[in-house]
Amino acid sequence: MTLKLINNLQKLGFTENEAKIYASLVCIKMATAREIYEISRSPDPRCTKF
């Protein structure tokens, strides 16, 4: 995950956590909610709401 991608997503209106989760999904293509949570380091383990 790159900081530049996260920053660009935030400029588009994503929150920091949404940007981290989205960037994680773009990088890994497919994952469980738990895997997304672990990769994105999101403080919210309920990644399925995104």
C-alpha positions in Angstrom: 0.0 0.0 0.0 1.4 3.3 -0.9 0.9 6.6 1.0 0.4 8.4 -2.3 -2.5 6.2 -3.2 -4.1 6.7 0.2 -3.6 10.5 -0.1 -5.2 10.6 -3.5 -8.2 8.6 -2.3 -8.6 11.0 0.6 -8.6 13.9 -1.9 -11.5 12.2 -3.6 -13.5 12.1 -0.4 -12.5 8.8 1.2 -11.8 8.8 4.9 -8.4 7.6 5.9 -9.7 4.2 7.0 -11.8 3.8 3.8 -8.7 4.7 1.7 -6.6 2.2 3.5 -9.1 -0.6 3.1 -9.7 0.3 -0.6 -6.0 0.4 -1.3 -5.6 -3.0 0.4 -8.3 -4.5 -1.8 -6.7 -3.0 -5.0 -3.4 -4.6 -4.0 -4.7 -8.1 -3.1 -7.8 -8.3 -5.4 -9.8 -10.6 -3.1 -9.7 -11.3 0.7 -11.8 -12.0 3.7 -12.8 -9.2 6.0 -10.3 -10.4 8.5 -7.5 -10.4 5.9 -8.4 -6.9 4.8 -8.4 -5.7 8.4 -5.0 -7.2 9.0 -3.5 -5.8 5.8 -5.0 -2.3 6.0 -4.3 -1.9 9.7 -7.7 -0.3 10.0 -8.8 0.4 13.6 -12.2 -1.1 12.7 -12.3 -4.9 12.3 -15.7 -4.6 10.7 -14.3 -4.0 7.2 -17.4 -5.7 5.6 -19.3 -2.5 6.0 -17.1 -0.9 3.3 
